[in-house]
Amino acid sequence: EEPASEEPVTEEPASEEPATVEPISSVGHTIEVLNSTETAGVAKGWQTTLNEAGFNVTQIGNYETEGLTDSRIIVTQEGMGQDLLQYFPTATIVVGTIDSGVEIQIIVGTTDVQQ
């Protein structure tokens, strides 16, 4: 005979994880798209795509600091940017300060150059 387990098994609901941050919709927040690649027109293309999807891309430009492979999404508040991962699946989300005054900055890497 198997000895009975002393510990009762209780299922913890996932909603009680204290480390989980509620996602904040990127819709309605100002977004800047920067192109870190050698390909011209990448930021403009993403501006069109994202604005047609209901986002508010207010600024575009080039990112001269470094060329990225995977895109980087910089957000001013933890929980923002999650809904942008459907467009930039390999992107890293970083909470930080954005000098241009927008709430979300997407630095597009070569992985996310639209054909």
N, C-alpha and C positions, 0 to 999 in steps of 0.2 A: 504494500500500500504506500501511496505517496504521502509524505507528511504535508499537512495543511499549511499554506502560507500564512505567516503571522501578520503580514502587512496588508491592510485592505487597499485595493487599487481604486484610486479616485481619479476621474478625468478632470483635469483643470481646464476651464474654458480659456481659449486663446486670448480673449479680450482683456484678461487680467494681467497681461504681460506689461510691466511698468516701462520697459525699454522701448515699446512701440510708440512711435510718434504718429499722430493722426495726419494723413496726407492732406495737403492744402492744394486745392485746384489752382492750376496755373492760369486758367481762364480769368480774365479781368485784371491780371497783373501785367505790368510792362515788361517786355522781353527785348533783349538785344541779341542779335545773331552775328557772330564774328567768324570769319573764314580764316583758318590757320593753314590752309592748303595752297598749293601752287595753281589750283584750278580756279579760273575766273568765274564769277557769278554764283558761287556756292551760297553765300549769305542771302543774296536776293532770291534764289530758288527756294530756300528754306523759309524766308519771310512769306512768300506767296503760299507755300504749302501750309504753314502754320496758321496764317491769317484766314485762309479758306476753311481751316478746321475749327475756327472760333477763337484762336489765341490772339494776343495783341502785341505783335512784333512792331515796335516803334522805331527801332534803330538797327542799322546793319553796318558792317565795316569789315576791315581786315585785322587779324590778330598777328602782329609782327614779332611777338616775343619768341615763339617757337612753333614749329610745325607739329601738330598732334596726329597720332594715328587714331586713337579713340577720342571721341568728343568729350568735352567737359561741360557740365552744367553747374554754374555757380548761382546759388540762391541766397537771399538775404535772411531767410527764416527756415529753420529746420522743418521738414515735412513738405516743402515746396519742391516742384520739379519731378515728382514721381510720375505724373501723367505724361511727361515728355519722353519717358523711356520707351514708350511704344514707337516713337520716331527715331530715337537714338539708343538702340538696345545695348550697346557696349559702353555707353557713356558712364562717367563717374559723376556723382552729385556731391558738390562741396558747398558747405555753408561758409559764406565770406562776405566781404565788402565789395561793392561794385562802384567804381569811380564815376561811371557815366550817369548814375542816378536811377537806372532801371532796377526792377526787383529780381529779375532773372536774366542771366547772361549765358548764352550757349556758344561755346567755342567749338566749331565744327572741325573734326579731324577727317583724315582721308577715308576712314571706314564709312563715313556718312555722306560722301559726295554723291549727289543724285545723278543718275545717268540721264 
